[in-house]
Amino acid sequence: MQTEAHVYALAVSASVLLSFYPFLMVMISFCRDVLHSPAAVNAINLALGDFFAGEAGEFLVRNLQSWMVPQLHVTSMLLLLFTANGIFEPLEVALNRAWGVKENRSYLKNQLISLGLIFLCGGLALISLMLTASVSSVSGSLVFKIAAVPVSMLALFLVYWLLPNRKIDPRRVIPVAVIVGVALEVLKYVNILLAPMLTEKLKNEYQIFRFSVTILLWSFASAMIVLAGAHWTARQDQQDPLS
């Protein structure tokens, strides 16, 4: 509930907004040009519609069609991934603060760790997408919903474990990764319930920027949940006499 937690969450959500399209463009072009899997590209659209309900989801899917994404080149892929890993810079600072770490990594070390996490988390996302693509379109949505939760939990575990600038016992972060993963899944259904009202409100107040604001707001809410999990784990660690 401290003010700085909101500052960190806002910085993370702003980075998500900047990273959102570059990361998706890499994923779509990789599935299309390297894996040659139209079904995996369709699974990305399915994921977007699952995470963003209503008009926002329709807008994102409509503007991220495969034919609108340029052909994948190594140089462009690296540049896009470099842009996408910006989310981990404010997140590391926030996690370090939660764990009481006074010194952050240098910018170069942070970027190297971030790039590694991008590849790890992106690889997990690809596994989920390929699993969804391997089944029929009728059951694909159900398979994605089932696979998305453990994939999210594993990605959260990697972030909680590897991103802070200190050694952390992986057993400390397994429970919080599971709890936060479930909480983020619940938040997704809250989004579905609030989408009609929120869309109308943002349409009146932000006009053409409403979809960007939608990404920003839900990223902020997600970041607050992720930071709350980190704070809870760090506090438990400090109270444990064996730590």
C-alpha positions, 0 to 999 in steps of 0.5 A: 500500500505504499506510494512507491509500489504504485509508482513501480506498478505504473512503470511496469504497466507503461513498459508493458504498453511499449513492449506489447506490440513488439513482442506479439509481432515477433511471436506472430512472425516466428510462428509464420516464417519459422514454424510455418504454422498458421494454426499457431498464429490463430492460437495467438489471436485466440489468446488475445481474445481470451485476455482482452474481452469485448471491443478491445480484444476484437481491435487487437486481433483485427490489427495483428493479422498475420499479413500485417506483420512484416517478414521476420529478419534476425536484426529486426527480431533482436531489435523488437526483443530488445524493446520488449524486454524493457518490462523487466527493468522496472520490475527488477527494481521493484522486486529488489525493493521488496526483497530489501536489496539495495543495489540493482544490477547494472543496465547491461546485466539487467538487459542480459537477464531480461533477454534471457527471461524473454526467451524463456517466457516466450518459449513457454508461450510458444509451447502453449500456442503449439499445444493449442494449435495441435487440437481442433478449433472447437476444443482449442479454446478449452486447451488454451485455458487449461494450458495457460494457467500452469504456463503463467505460473512457471513464467512467474516462478522464473521471474520471482526466482531469477530477476531479483539481484540476490540468491533466492531459494526456488522453494520460497517462490513456488507457492507465490507463483502458484497463488499469483498465477491463480489471481491473474487468472481470476483477474482475467474473468473480472476483465470479462465482466467489467469489459462492457462498462469499462469500454464505454467509459474509456470510449467517452473519456479517451476516444482513440486512445481507449485501447492503449488505456485498456492495456495500461489499466489491466497491466497496472492491476496485474503488476500490483498483484505480482508485486503484492506476491513478491512483498508477501514472499519477502516478508515471509522469508524475513520472518523465517528464522531458518532463512 
